[in-house]
Amino acid sequence: MIEGARTTAQLSRDLGVSVNQLRRWKERFGENSAKGKGVAASADNAELEKALRELALVKEEREILKKALAVFSRRPG
C-alpha cells in the first residue's frame, strides 16, 4: 500500500481485513502518520528526551563535583 506495489483493496483481500482497518493502521503506524513517523518513533523520541534530561543532570552534577574538589583541594594558609 505504501510502496504502491498493490492496491488497498488487494491488500485487504490478501490479509483478510477491511480496507478501513488498513487505512487506520496506515494512519497510526505508517510513514504518513500525523507526526510523520508513526508510533514507534514516538516511543524512541520519548526515550531520547529522557536520556537527554539524564545527561543534563549528570553534567550539572559533574560541574558541582569539580567545584567541590577545587574548594576542598585548597591548602590552608
PDB file of N, CA, C and O in Angstrom:
ATOM      1  N   MET A   1       0.825  -1.182   0.000  1.00  0.00           N
ATOM      2  CA  MET A   1       0.000   0.000   0.000  1.00  0.00           C
ATOM      3  C   MET A   1       0.872   1.248   0.000  1.00  0.00           C
ATOM      4  O   MET A   1       0.651   2.159  -0.798  1.00  0.00           O
ATOM      5  N   ILE A   2       1.853   1.297   0.883  1.00  0.00           N
ATOM      6  CA  ILE A   2       2.747   2.454   0.952  1.00  0.00           C
ATOM      7  C   ILE A   2       3.715   2.431  -0.223  1.00  0.00           C
ATOM      8  O   ILE A   2       3.995   3.465  -0.829  1.00  0.00           O
ATOM      9  N   GLU A   3       4.222   1.250  -0.538  1.00  0.00           N
ATOM     10  CA  GLU A   3       5.182   1.124  -1.630  1.00  0.00           C
ATOM     11  C   GLU A   3       4.511   1.213  -2.987  1.00  0.00           C
ATOM     12  O   GLU A   3       5.183   1.445  -3.991  1.00  0.00           O
ATOM     13  N   GLY A   4       3.200   1.034  -3.037  1.00  0.00           N
ATOM     14  CA  GLY A   4       2.479   1.143  -4.290  1.00  0.00           C
ATOM     15  C   GLY A   4       2.477  -0.117  -5.133  1.00  0.00           C
ATOM     16  O   GLY A   4       2.029  -0.093  -6.280  1.00  0.00           O
ATOM     17  N   ALA A   5       2.970  -1.214  -4.585  1.00  0.00           N
ATOM     18  CA  ALA A   5       3.015  -2.454  -5.346  1.00  0.00           C
ATOM     19  C   ALA A   5       1.617  -3.045  -5.530  1.00  0.00           C
ATOM     20  O   ALA A   5       1.317  -3.635  -6.568  1.00  0.00           O
ATOM     21  N   ARG A   6       0.770  -2.882  -4.517  1.00  0.00           N
ATOM     22  CA  ARG A   6      -0.596  -3.402  -4.577  1.00  0.00           C
ATOM     23  C   ARG A   6      -1.565  -2.330  -4.108  1.00  0.00           C
ATOM     24  O   ARG A   6      -1.204  -1.413  -3.371  1.00  0.00           O
ATOM     25  N   THR A   7      -2.793  -2.470  -4.551  1.00  0.00           N
ATOM     26  CA  THR A   7      -3.812  -1.512  -4.122  1.00  0.00           C
ATOM     27  C   THR A   7      -4.291  -1.866  -2.720  1.00  0.00           C
ATOM     28  O   THR A   7      -4.045  -2.965  -2.224  1.00  0.00           O
ATOM     29  N   THR A   8      -4.970  -0.926  -2.099  1.00  0.00           N
ATOM     30  CA  THR A   8      -5.521  -1.153  -0.763  1.00  0.00           C
ATOM     31  C   THR A   8      -6.519  -2.301  -0.792  1.00  0.00           C
ATOM     32  O   THR A   8      -6.556  -3.121   0.125  1.00  0.00           O
ATOM     33  N   ALA A   9      -7.322  -2.359  -1.840  1.00  0.00           N
ATOM     34  CA  ALA A   9      -8.318  -3.429  -1.962  1.00  0.00           C
ATOM     35  C   ALA A   9      -7.642  -4.799  -2.078  1.00  0.00           C
ATOM     36  O   ALA A   9      -8.095  -5.767  -1.468  1.00  0.00           O
ATOM     37  N   GLN A  10      -6.567  -4.882  -2.855  1.00  0.00           N
ATOM     38  CA  GLN A  10      -5.846  -6.153  -2.994  1.00  0.00           C
ATOM     39  C   GLN A  10      -5.254  -6.589  -1.659  1.00  0.00           C
ATOM     40  O   GLN A  10      -5.365  -7.754  -1.276  1.00  0.00           O
ATOM     41  N   LEU A  11      -4.627  -5.657  -0.956  1.00  0.00           N
ATOM     42  CA  LEU A  11      -4.051  -5.979   0.345  1.00  0.00           C
ATOM     43  C   LEU A  11      -5.129  -6.410   1.326  1.00  0.00           C
ATOM     44  O   LEU A  11      -4.936  -7.342   2.106  1.00  0.00           O
ATOM     45  N   SER A  12      -6.260  -5.727   1.280  1.00  0.00           N
ATOM     46  CA  SER A  12      -7.375  -6.057   2.155  1.00  0.00           C
ATOM     47  C   SER A  12      -7.804  -7.509   1.949  1.00  0.00           C
ATOM     48  O   SER A  12      -7.989  -8.248   2.916  1.00  0.00           O
ATOM     49  N   ARG A  13      -7.958  -7.905   0.713  1.00  0.00           N
ATOM     50  CA  ARG A  13      -8.342  -9.286   0.407  1.00  0.00           C
ATOM     51  C   ARG A  13      -7.255 -10.269   0.827  1.00  0.00           C
ATOM     52  O   ARG A  13      -7.551 -11.306   1.421  1.00  0.00           O
ATOM     53  N   ASP A  14      -6.005  -9.948   0.522  1.00  0.00           N
ATOM     54  CA  ASP A  14      -4.887 -10.857   0.844  1.00  0.00           C
ATOM     55  C   ASP A  14      -4.735 -11.067   2.351  1.00  0.00           C
ATOM     56  O   ASP A  14      -4.446 -12.176   2.800  1.00  0.00           O
ATOM     57  N   LEU A  15      -4.930 -10.006   3.124  1.00  0.00           N
ATOM     58  CA  LEU A  15      -4.735 -10.085   4.572  1.00  0.00           C
ATOM     59  C   LEU A  15      -6.003 -10.463   5.324  1.00  0.00           C
ATOM     60  O   LEU A  15      -5.945 -10.822   6.500  1.00  0.00           O
ATOM     61  N   GLY A  16      -7.142 -10.385   4.657  1.00  0.00           N
ATOM     62  CA  GLY A  16      -8.399 -10.738   5.305  1.00  0.00           C
ATOM     63  C   GLY A  16      -8.891  -9.686   6.285  1.00  0.00           C
ATOM     64  O   GLY A  16      -9.568 -10.016   7.258  1.00  0.00           O
ATOM     65  N   VAL A  17      -8.560  -8.429   6.041  1.00  0.00           N
ATOM     66  CA  VAL A  17      -9.033  -7.322   6.886  1.00  0.00           C
ATOM     67  C   VAL A  17      -9.728  -6.300   5.994  1.00  0.00           C
ATOM     68  O   VAL A  17      -9.572  -6.313   4.773  1.00  0.00           O
ATOM     69  N   SER A  18     -10.493  -5.421   6.621  1.00  0.00           N
ATOM     70  CA  SER A  18     -11.226  -4.437   5.836  1.00  0.00           C
ATOM     71  C   SER A  18     -10.295  -3.330   5.338  1.00  0.00           C
ATOM     72  O   SER A  18      -9.222  -3.098   5.896  1.00  0.00           O
ATOM     73  N   VAL A  19     -10.727  -2.668   4.291  1.00  0.00           N
ATOM     74  CA  VAL A  19      -9.976  -1.546   3.727  1.00  0.00           C
ATOM     75  C   VAL A  19      -9.845  -0.446   4.776  1.00  0.00           C
ATOM     76  O   VAL A  19      -8.791   0.175   4.910  1.00  0.00           O
ATOM     77  N   ASN A  20     -10.928  -0.213   5.520  1.00  0.00           N
ATOM     78  CA  ASN A  20     -10.886   0.819   6.561  1.00  0.00           C
ATOM     79  C   ASN A  20      -9.855   0.494   7.639  1.00  0.00           C
ATOM     80  O   ASN A  20      -9.169   1.388   8.134  1.00  0.00           O
ATOM     81  N   GLN A  21      -9.745  -0.785   8.002  1.00  0.00           N
ATOM     82  CA  GLN A  21      -8.755  -1.184   9.004  1.00  0.00           C
ATOM     83  C   GLN A  21      -7.345  -0.906   8.490  1.00  0.00           C
ATOM     84  O   GLN A  21      -6.501  -0.406   9.233  1.00  0.00           O
ATOM     85  N   LEU A  22      -7.089  -1.225   7.236  1.00  0.00           N
ATOM     86  CA  LEU A  22      -5.772  -0.934   6.653  1.00  0.00           C
ATOM     87  C   LEU A  22      -5.470   0.556   6.702  1.00  0.00           C
ATOM     88  O   LEU A  22      -4.350   0.952   7.025  1.00  0.00           O
ATOM     89  N   ARG A  23      -6.450   1.376   6.386  1.00  0.00           N
ATOM     90  CA  ARG A  23      -6.243   2.822   6.408  1.00  0.00           C
ATOM     91  C   ARG A  23      -5.962   3.321   7.819  1.00  0.00           C
ATOM     92  O   ARG A  23      -5.115   4.191   8.022  1.00  0.00           O
ATOM     93  N   ARG A  24      -6.689   2.755   8.807  1.00  0.00           N
ATOM     94  CA  ARG A  24      -6.433   3.154  10.210  1.00  0.00           C
ATOM     95  C   ARG A  24      -5.025   2.766  10.631  1.00  0.00           C
ATOM     96  O   ARG A  24      -4.335   3.539  11.295  1.00  0.00           O
ATOM     97  N   TRP A  25      -4.597   1.565  10.245  1.00  0.00           N
ATOM     98  CA  TRP A  25      -3.237   1.130  10.567  1.00  0.00           C
ATOM     99  C   TRP A  25      -2.217   2.051   9.912  1.00  0.00           C
ATOM    100  O   TRP A  25      -1.218   2.422  10.528  1.00  0.00           O
ATOM    101  N   LYS A  26      -2.469   2.409   8.685  1.00  0.00           N
ATOM    102  CA  LYS A  26      -1.541   3.294   7.975  1.00  0.00           C
ATOM    103  C   LYS A  26      -1.441   4.642   8.676  1.00  0.00           C
ATOM    104  O   LYS A  26      -0.345   5.182   8.832  1.00  0.00           O
ATOM    105  N   GLU A  27      -2.580   5.189   9.101  1.00  0.00           N
ATOM    106  CA  GLU A  27      -2.572   6.469   9.811  1.00  0.00           C
ATOM    107  C   GLU A  27      -1.837   6.365  11.137  1.00  0.00           C
ATOM    108  O   GLU A  27      -1.098   7.269  11.528  1.00  0.00           O
ATOM    109  N   ARG A  28      -2.051   5.251  11.821  1.00  0.00           N
ATOM    110  CA  ARG A  28      -1.469   5.105  13.156  1.00  0.00           C
ATOM    111  C   ARG A  28       0.015   4.744  13.128  1.00  0.00           C
ATOM    112  O   ARG A  28       0.798   5.280  13.912  1.00  0.00           O
ATOM    113  N   PHE A  29       0.398   3.854  12.242  1.00  0.00           N
ATOM    114  CA  PHE A  29       1.761   3.318  12.263  1.00  0.00           C
ATOM    115  C   PHE A  29       2.607   3.684  11.055  1.00  0.00           C
ATOM    116  O   PHE A  29       3.827   3.517  11.079  1.00  0.00           O
ATOM    117  N   GLY A  30       1.987   4.173  10.018  1.00  0.00           N
ATOM    118  CA  GLY A  30       2.696   4.363   8.767  1.00  0.00           C
ATOM    119  C   GLY A  30       3.530   5.616   8.707  1.00  0.00           C
ATOM    120  O   GLY A  30       3.529   6.439   9.623  1.00  0.00           O
ATOM    121  N   GLU A  31       4.244   5.741   7.603  1.00  0.00           N
ATOM    122  CA  GLU A  31       5.105   6.884   7.356  1.00  0.00           C
ATOM    123  C   GLU A  31       4.311   8.177   7.283  1.00  0.00           C
ATOM    124  O   GLU A  31       4.841   9.252   7.565  1.00  0.00           O
ATOM    125  N   ASN A  32       3.044   8.077   6.906  1.00  0.00           N
ATOM    126  CA  ASN A  32       2.218   9.264   6.724  1.00  0.00           C
ATOM    127  C   ASN A  32       1.366   9.562   7.949  1.00  0.00           C
ATOM    128  O   ASN A  32       0.311  10.184   7.821  1.00  0.00           O
ATOM    129  N   SER A  33       1.793   9.137   9.128  1.00  0.00           N
ATOM    130  CA  SER A  33       1.028   9.423  10.337  1.00  0.00           C
ATOM    131  C   SER A  33       1.073  10.914  10.626  1.00  0.00           C
ATOM    132  O   SER A  33       1.799  11.660   9.969  1.00  0.00           O
ATOM    133  N   ALA A  34       0.297  11.344  11.611  1.00  0.00           N
ATOM    134  CA  ALA A  34       0.184  12.774  11.917  1.00  0.00           C
ATOM    135  C   ALA A  34       1.537  13.401  12.211  1.00  0.00           C
ATOM    136  O   ALA A  34       1.775  14.550  11.838  1.00  0.00           O
ATOM    137  N   LYS A  35       2.424  12.673  12.870  1.00  0.00           N
ATOM    138  CA  LYS A  35       3.747  13.212  13.182  1.00  0.00           C
ATOM    139  C   LYS A  35       4.740  12.875  12.091  1.00  0.00           C
ATOM    140  O   LYS A  35       5.883  13.330  12.123  1.00  0.00           O
ATOM    141  N   GLY A  36       4.311  12.082  11.128  1.00  0.00           N
ATOM    142  CA  GLY A  36       5.194  11.739  10.034  1.00  0.00           C
ATOM    143  C   GLY A  36       6.132  10.594  10.338  1.00  0.00           C
ATOM    144  O   GLY A  36       6.964  10.244   9.501  1.00  0.00           O
ATOM    145  N   LYS A  37       6.021  10.000  11.520  1.00  0.00           N
ATOM    146  CA  LYS A  37       6.981   8.962  11.875  1.00  0.00           C
ATOM    147  C   LYS A  37       6.337   7.707  12.436  1.00  0.00           C
ATOM    148  O   LYS A  37       6.980   6.658  12.444  1.00  0.00           O
ATOM    149  N   GLY A  38       5.134   7.762  12.891  1.00  0.00           N
ATOM    150  CA  GLY A  38       4.472   6.589  13.449  1.00  0.00           C
ATOM    151  C   GLY A  38       4.685   6.476  14.944  1.00  0.00           C
ATOM    152  O   GLY A  38       5.417   7.259  15.549  1.00  0.00           O
ATOM    153  N   VAL A  39       4.033   5.489  15.525  1.00  0.00           N
ATOM    154  CA  VAL A  39       4.030   5.301  16.972  1.00  0.00           C
ATOM    155  C   VAL A  39       5.393   4.870  17.498  1.00  0.00           C
ATOM    156  O   VAL A  39       5.812   5.319  18.564  1.00  0.00           O
ATOM    157  N   ALA A  40       6.084   4.012  16.772  1.00  0.00           N
ATOM    158  CA  ALA A  40       7.390   3.533  17.232  1.00  0.00           C
ATOM    159  C   ALA A  40       8.361   4.690  17.395  1.00  0.00           C
ATOM    160  O   ALA A  40       9.132   4.720  18.354  1.00  0.00           O
ATOM    161  N   ALA A  41       8.334   5.625  16.486  1.00  0.00           N
ATOM    162  CA  ALA A  41       9.219   6.783  16.573  1.00  0.00           C
ATOM    163  C   ALA A  41       8.862   7.648  17.772  1.00  0.00           C
ATOM    164  O   ALA A  41       9.746   8.261  18.371  1.00  0.00           O
ATOM    165  N   SER A  42       7.595   7.710  18.132  1.00  0.00           N
ATOM    166  CA  SER A  42       7.189   8.484  19.298  1.00  0.00           C
ATOM    167  C   SER A  42       7.821   7.909  20.559  1.00  0.00           C
ATOM    168  O   SER A  42       8.280   8.652  21.426  1.00  0.00           O
ATOM    169  N   ALA A  43       7.844   6.587  20.655  1.00  0.00           N
ATOM    170  CA  ALA A  43       8.471   5.937  21.803  1.00  0.00           C
ATOM    171  C   ALA A  43       9.969   6.217  21.807  1.00  0.00           C
ATOM    172  O   ALA A  43      10.554   6.454  22.864  1.00  0.00           O
ATOM    173  N   ASP A  44      10.593   6.191  20.632  1.00  0.00           N
ATOM    174  CA  ASP A  44      12.013   6.496  20.534  1.00  0.00           C
ATOM    175  C   ASP A  44      12.291   7.932  20.947  1.00  0.00           C
ATOM    176  O   ASP A  44      13.279   8.207  21.627  1.00  0.00           O
ATOM    177  N   ASN A  45      11.426   8.842  20.539  1.00  0.00           N
ATOM    178  CA  ASN A  45      11.599  10.247  20.913  1.00  0.00           C
ATOM    179  C   ASN A  45      11.479  10.437  22.413  1.00  0.00           C
ATOM    180  O   ASN A  45      12.243  11.202  23.001  1.00  0.00           O
ATOM    181  N   ALA A  46      10.538   9.755  23.039  1.00  0.00           N
ATOM    182  CA  ALA A  46      10.371   9.853  24.487  1.00  0.00           C
ATOM    183  C   ALA A  46      11.614   9.328  25.199  1.00  0.00           C
ATOM    184  O   ALA A  46      12.081   9.919  26.172  1.00  0.00           O
ATOM    185  N   GLU A  47      12.140   8.216  24.705  1.00  0.00           N
ATOM    186  CA  GLU A  47      13.348   7.641  25.300  1.00  0.00           C
ATOM    187  C   GLU A  47      14.539   8.577  25.118  1.00  0.00           C
ATOM    188  O   GLU A  47      15.350   8.735  26.031  1.00  0.00           O
ATOM    189  N   LEU A  48      14.648   9.191  23.960  1.00  0.00           N
ATOM    190  CA  LEU A  48      15.731  10.132  23.697  1.00  0.00           C
ATOM    191  C   LEU A  48      15.627  11.347  24.609  1.00  0.00           C
ATOM    192  O   LEU A  48      16.632  11.797  25.159  1.00  0.00           O
ATOM    193  N   GLU A  49      14.427  11.878  24.773  1.00  0.00           N
ATOM    194  CA  GLU A  49      14.236  13.029  25.655  1.00  0.00           C
ATOM    195  C   GLU A  49      14.612  12.697  27.093  1.00  0.00           C
ATOM    196  O   GLU A  49      15.221  13.512  27.785  1.00  0.00           O
ATOM    197  N   LYS A  50      14.249  11.498  27.539  1.00  0.00           N
ATOM    198  CA  LYS A  50      14.608  11.061  28.896  1.00  0.00           C
ATOM    199  C   LYS A  50      16.131  10.980  29.038  1.00  0.00           C
ATOM    200  O   LYS A  50      16.689  11.436  30.036  1.00  0.00           O
ATOM    201  N   ALA A  51      16.791  10.407  28.049  1.00  0.00           N
ATOM    202  CA  ALA A  51      18.249  10.290  28.085  1.00  0.00           C
ATOM    203  C   ALA A  51      18.913  11.664  28.089  1.00  0.00           C
ATOM    204  O   ALA A  51      19.914  11.865  28.777  1.00  0.00           O
ATOM    205  N   LEU A  52      18.371  12.601  27.333  1.00  0.00           N
ATOM    206  CA  LEU A  52      18.938  13.954  27.305  1.00  0.00           C
ATOM    207  C   LEU A  52      18.768  14.663  28.643  1.00  0.00           C
ATOM    208  O   LEU A  52      19.660  15.385  29.087  1.00  0.00           O
ATOM    209  N   ARG A  53      17.611  14.454  29.288  1.00  0.00           N
ATOM    210  CA  ARG A  53      17.414  15.041  30.627  1.00  0.00           C
ATOM    211  C   ARG A  53      18.409  14.463  31.620  1.00  0.00           C
ATOM    212  O   ARG A  53      18.997  15.192  32.418  1.00  0.00           O
ATOM    213  N   GLU A  54      18.595  13.139  31.566  1.00  0.00           N
ATOM    214  CA  GLU A  54      19.559  12.492  32.464  1.00  0.00           C
ATOM    215  C   GLU A  54      20.973  12.991  32.198  1.00  0.00           C
ATOM    216  O   GLU A  54      21.736  13.220  33.137  1.00  0.00           O
ATOM    217  N   LEU A  55      21.327  13.162  30.935  1.00  0.00           N
ATOM    218  CA  LEU A  55      22.648  13.671  30.587  1.00  0.00           C
ATOM    219  C   LEU A  55      22.854  15.073  31.139  1.00  0.00           C
ATOM    220  O   LEU A  55      23.922  15.372  31.673  1.00  0.00           O
ATOM    221  N   ALA A  56      21.862  15.929  31.022  1.00  0.00           N
ATOM    222  CA  ALA A  56      21.967  17.294  31.552  1.00  0.00           C
ATOM    223  C   ALA A  56      22.163  17.260  33.065  1.00  0.00           C
ATOM    224  O   ALA A  56      22.953  18.032  33.608  1.00  0.00           O
ATOM    225  N   LEU A  57      21.453  16.375  33.737  1.00  0.00           N
ATOM    226  CA  LEU A  57      21.596  16.250  35.190  1.00  0.00           C
ATOM    227  C   LEU A  57      22.998  15.777  35.557  1.00  0.00           C
ATOM    228  O   LEU A  57      23.607  16.308  36.486  1.00  0.00           O
ATOM    229  N   VAL A  58      23.505  14.802  34.852  1.00  0.00           N
ATOM    230  CA  VAL A  58      24.844  14.281  35.133  1.00  0.00           C
ATOM    231  C   VAL A  58      25.901  15.357  34.886  1.00  0.00           C
ATOM    232  O   VAL A  58      26.860  15.472  35.649  1.00  0.00           O
ATOM    233  N   LYS A  59      25.729  16.140  33.828  1.00  0.00           N
ATOM    234  CA  LYS A  59      26.680  17.222  33.562  1.00  0.00           C
ATOM    235  C   LYS A  59      26.655  18.257  34.684  1.00  0.00           C
ATOM    236  O   LYS A  59      27.699  18.750  35.111  1.00  0.00           O
ATOM    237  N   GLU A  60      25.463  18.576  35.150  1.00  0.00           N
ATOM    238  CA  GLU A  60      25.345  19.545  36.252  1.00  0.00           C
ATOM    239  C   GLU A  60      26.006  19.002  37.516  1.00  0.00           C
ATOM    240  O   GLU A  60      26.722  19.725  38.209  1.00  0.00           O
ATOM    241  N   GLU A  61      25.762  17.729  37.811  1.00  0.00           N
ATOM    242  CA  GLU A  61      26.384  17.119  38.984  1.00  0.00           C
ATOM    243  C   GLU A  61      27.903  17.101  38.863  1.00  0.00           C
ATOM    244  O   GLU A  61      28.604  17.328  39.849  1.00  0.00           O
ATOM    245  N   ARG A  62      28.413  16.836  37.673  1.00  0.00           N
ATOM    246  CA  ARG A  62      29.855  16.817  37.446  1.00  0.00           C
ATOM    247  C   ARG A  62      30.462  18.193  37.711  1.00  0.00           C
ATOM    248  O   ARG A  62      31.521  18.297  38.329  1.00  0.00           O
ATOM    249  N   GLU A  63      29.795  19.244  37.245  1.00  0.00           N
ATOM    250  CA  GLU A  63      30.290  20.606  37.476  1.00  0.00           C
ATOM    251  C   GLU A  63      30.310  20.932  38.969  1.00  0.00           C
ATOM    252  O   GLU A  63      31.242  21.570  39.459  1.00  0.00           O
ATOM    253  N   ILE A  64      29.286  20.496  39.681  1.00  0.00           N
ATOM    254  CA  ILE A  64      29.241  20.720  41.132  1.00  0.00           C
ATOM    255  C   ILE A  64      30.396  19.996  41.809  1.00  0.00           C
ATOM    256  O   ILE A  64      31.045  20.552  42.694  1.00  0.00           O
ATOM    257  N   LEU A  65      30.655  18.758  41.397  1.00  0.00           N
ATOM    258  CA  LEU A  65      31.755  18.000  41.984  1.00  0.00           C
ATOM    259  C   LEU A  65      33.111  18.624  41.674  1.00  0.00           C
ATOM    260  O   LEU A  65      34.005  18.606  42.520  1.00  0.00           O
ATOM    261  N   LYS A  66      33.275  19.172  40.480  1.00  0.00           N
ATOM    262  CA  LYS A  66      34.525  19.861  40.141  1.00  0.00           C
ATOM    263  C   LYS A  66      34.755  21.046  41.067  1.00  0.00           C
ATOM    264  O   LYS A  66      35.864  21.256  41.559  1.00  0.00           O
ATOM    265  N   LYS A  67      33.697  21.819  41.300  1.00  0.00           N
ATOM    266  CA  LYS A  67      33.817  22.981  42.178  1.00  0.00           C
ATOM    267  C   LYS A  67      34.111  22.558  43.607  1.00  0.00           C
ATOM    268  O   LYS A  67      34.918  23.186  44.292  1.00  0.00           O
ATOM    269  N   ALA A  68      33.451  21.487  44.060  1.00  0.00           N
ATOM    270  CA  ALA A  68      33.690  20.998  45.415  1.00  0.00           C
ATOM    271  C   ALA A  68      35.127  20.502  45.557  1.00  0.00           C
ATOM    272  O   ALA A  68      35.761  20.733  46.586  1.00  0.00           O
ATOM    273  N   LEU A  69      35.637  19.836  44.553  1.00  0.00           N
ATOM    274  CA  LEU A  69      37.018  19.355  44.576  1.00  0.00           C
ATOM    275  C   LEU A  69      37.988  20.522  44.659  1.00  0.00           C
ATOM    276  O   LEU A  69      38.981  20.458  45.382  1.00  0.00           O
ATOM    277  N   ALA A  70      37.703  21.586  43.922  1.00  0.00           N
ATOM    278  CA  ALA A  70      38.571  22.761  43.954  1.00  0.00           C
ATOM    279  C   ALA A  70      38.569  23.394  45.344  1.00  0.00           C
ATOM    280  O   ALA A  70      39.613  23.826  45.832  1.00  0.00           O
ATOM    281  N   VAL A  71      37.415  23.448  45.973  1.00  0.00           N
ATOM    282  CA  VAL A  71      37.310  24.038  47.318  1.00  0.00           C
ATOM    283  C   VAL A  71      38.064  23.190  48.329  1.00  0.00           C
ATOM    284  O   VAL A  71      38.832  23.723  49.130  1.00  0.00           O
ATOM    285  N   PHE A  72      37.859  21.888  48.305  1.00  0.00           N
ATOM    286  CA  PHE A  72      38.489  21.013  49.285  1.00  0.00           C
ATOM    287  C   PHE A  72      39.973  20.759  48.999  1.00  0.00           C
ATOM    288  O   PHE A  72      40.694  20.289  49.879  1.00  0.00           O
ATOM    289  N   SER A  73      40.434  21.058  47.793  1.00  0.00           N
ATOM    290  CA  SER A  73      41.836  20.844  47.437  1.00  0.00           C
ATOM    291  C   SER A  73      42.721  22.004  47.867  1.00  0.00           C
ATOM    292  O   SER A  73      43.944  21.863  47.896  1.00  0.00           O
ATOM    293  N   ARG A  74      42.140  23.132  48.197  1.00  0.00           N
ATOM    294  CA  ARG A  74      42.941  24.289  48.610  1.00  0.00           C
ATOM    295  C   ARG A  74      43.670  23.966  49.896  1.00  0.00           C
ATOM    296  O   ARG A  74      43.146  23.328  50.809  1.00  0.00           O
ATOM    297  N   ARG A  75      44.904  24.437  49.923  1.00  0.00           N
ATOM    298  CA  ARG A  75      45.691  24.265  51.147  1.00  0.00           C
ATOM    299  C   ARG A  75      45.497  25.482  52.031  1.00  0.00           C
ATOM    300  O   ARG A  75      45.591  26.616  51.561  1.00  0.00           O
ATOM    301  N   PRO A  76      45.240  25.265  53.248  1.00  0.00           N
ATOM    302  CA  PRO A  76      45.077  26.421  54.149  1.00  0.00           C
ATOM    303  C   PRO A  76      46.413  27.153  54.333  1.00  0.00           C
ATOM    304  O   PRO A  76      47.477  26.546  54.456  1.00  0.00           O
ATOM    305  N   GLY A  77      46.306  28.458  54.345  1.00  0.00           N
ATOM    306  CA  GLY A  77      47.463  29.275  54.698  1.00  0.00           C
ATOM    307  C   GLY A  77      48.210  29.725  53.570  1.00  0.00           C
ATOM    308  O   GLY A  77      49.211  30.423  53.730  1.00  0.00           O
TER     309      GLY A  77
END
